Amino acid sequence: MADPDQARVGQLSELDQALFTDNDRQAPVTSGRQTVEVGSLTCESGAVLPSVTVAYETWGALNAARDNAVLVCHALSGDSHAVGWWDRIVGPGKVVDTDRYFVVGTNVLGGCQGTTGPTSLLDDRPYAARFPFVTVGDMVEVQRRLMSHLGVPGLALACGGSMGGMQALEWSVRFPGFVKRVWATASCRAHSAMQIGFNETGRQAIMRDPKWRGGDYPLDDQPVQGLSVARMVGHLSYLSEAAFDKKFGRRLQDKESFEYSTGHEFAVESYLSYQGDKFTGRFDANSYLVLTRAIDYFELASMAGSQSSYLFTSFTSDWIYPSHQSAELHGMAVAAGCQSRHVDIDVPMGHDAFLLDDIGQTEAVRAFLAE
Amino acid sequence: MADPDQARVGQLSELDQALFTDNDRQAPVTSGRQTVEVGSLTCESGAVLPSVTVAYETWGALNAARDNAVLVCHALSGDSHAVGWWDRIVGPGKVVDTDRYFVVGTNVLGGCQGTTGPTSLLDDRPYAARFPFVTVGDMVEVQRRLMSHLGVPGLALACGGSMGGMQALEWSVRFPGFVKRVWATASCRAHSAMQIGFNETGRQAIMRDPKWRGGDYPLDDQPVQGLSVARMVGHLSYLSEAAFDKKFGRRLQDKESFEYSTGHEFAVESYLSYQGDKFTGRFDANSYLVLTRAIDYFELASMAGSQSSYLFTSFTSDWIYPSHQSAELHGMAVAAGCQSRHVDIDVPMGHDAFLLDDIGQTEAVRAFLAE
């Protein structure tokens, strides 16, 4: 059978390094993480948050015309530090050029990196189980208030991958005319049953951990085992079969032959546990529930009324956010009379390819911004 | 982007029923489940099992020439009751015809349906953590002894899907000349890193459940939450995106609108939890660890010396045991000078398609058996 991934597996040698290297390089001039209180919020669910704080970071400067602002929206496990997790795309001289644009990164509502979420305090104790399930629309409403605070009258670009793409899309229909361009990469109109299934399996891993305690766990004793397993489930979906094979194959973990034990026999096993366990040091289990729910709820009906132009990028080996989902978005944008392009990029590494440059993604964005 | 699954999703209407219906129909004449003690076993790991019992079931009768025996090998969660879980393939008038063949189904070594495994007794208490990690080779060694007990001097066919296919393959190289034909469906030469990753995530879900207790849990209080999550991880891989969409889409679970709660919002969530929880009633957590390890260990080096002819079937939408793995097996068989054919079947439902008839699989097997 034809297997394009296998045929192109050589491409991975060059990209392997990129994908598996920590991206916390020297950042350009930045505001550092700041916070601002943006008032109370009535969520789509009807729940009311009496006070919402947004954590954000900016790079570059707003120009005199105030038309060079860019909002970078993060994916599930990201934060406001865009010139970090996305520094191949955002930074000085990068395609989202902080020498040219005033770039804003924010942590989403419901997150755990400074913006109001389940670990935030209400009445002197963490929200925990009291934190409501929010939507991508709620996240974007909070980001809109941040733009007011920053004196940004409109966005030259809203962009993001995966969950970040959903936010950028939501911006364009919720605040028509505010966003000139939307770039959504490895994203979709609405999660399929399979995407919901992956998220739900992670949620069940958390909620079935007795340490979850209905959501009301002490922050220093969260359900780390369940959260770690949830992260492993996520990681399974972020890479392609070819990427897993290239990186790990059937290599054993620090041994010459099988030990016939419950310990890690294969390198890929050690990698997954490492990723899972590391995640619990920087992420909150309730936040994981809230954010995965938000993206499962997300369902863009149409781009009717949108005044944005769109770029959709996707990756042929991304089986969890497959290319046909970006093609669907492109079709919807065209149907709504919007300028739109879809660039399907033939690379072997899977969903996480959206983090990379030099695979055709940069070129597509550069052309889009030059229009 | 081209998406053949979506284009063919209509095919699922007919097959949907089959895939999601319990297959416990009226069985033909059967021996009922029997057991036989086949002696002690030194496992590939070096561990010694002082006494091994095999649970098996037979259908039909051995003919005078004793050349009509068929061994049906089960997949991860199966058992000896082949005319049950595979009754579209095995039974009176089916392609593996119990009116013609003497069909033997067995529960594998390490399983939990009658054959010696972690729930079996040693010194008056369950093996539990004392049960060794076994290999597909160990399973087949035990099956070989069962054949001696049954007076079967050779097999007309050894067959199975997924883990069952691995056993059939192992037979052909471990006991050359014993097996005339091997049919392996939705199987592989060796698990890829991604396949190991899925299994390992399930194992971690079990071992990180505090009720696992290092493997030494009471049988009436096993780590049901971890085992349930492990089963959910498995189920994610058994269906294709198109099959999940066809069966569940974004349909809500017994509600008109979102409840913004931790309960099941979407039907697919309810399905996964149901499958996970149901599984814990019939499966043992340690057995799950042992069997998933066995298939991760499995690595067929070559068919050199094999005297079998081979049929490999695969399914274009099976992303966890993708078609190229069956193509690889076919190439290996040809390289070893064996008769071989590979039939890649273009159906949309994913890995579990191997359970079905009327999709081209039956026809391929019929032709293979008629050669």
Interface residues (C-beta under 8 A of the other chain):
Chain A: M1 D3 Q6 S45 A47 P132 F133 A190 H191 S192 A193 M194 I196 G197 F198 E200 T201 R203 Q204 A205 M207 R208 D209 P210 G215 Q225 G226 S228 V229 M232 V233 H235 L236 L239 S240 E241 F244 D245 K247 F248 G249 R250 F258 Y260 S261 T262 E265 F266 A267 V268 E269 L272 S273 G276 L289 R293 D296 Y297 E299 S314 T316 W319 P322 S323 H324 S326 A327 D344
Chain B: M1 D3 Q6 S45 A47 P132 F133 A190 H191 S192 A193 M194 I196 G197 F198 E200 T201 R203 Q204 A205 M207 R208 D209 P210 G215 Q225 G226 S228 V229 M232 V233 H235 L236 L239 S240 E241 F244 D245 K247 F248 G249 R250 F258 Y260 S261 T262 E265 F266 A267 V268 E269 L272 S273 G276 L289 R293 D296 Y297 E299 S314 T316 W319 P322 S323 H324 S326 A327 D344
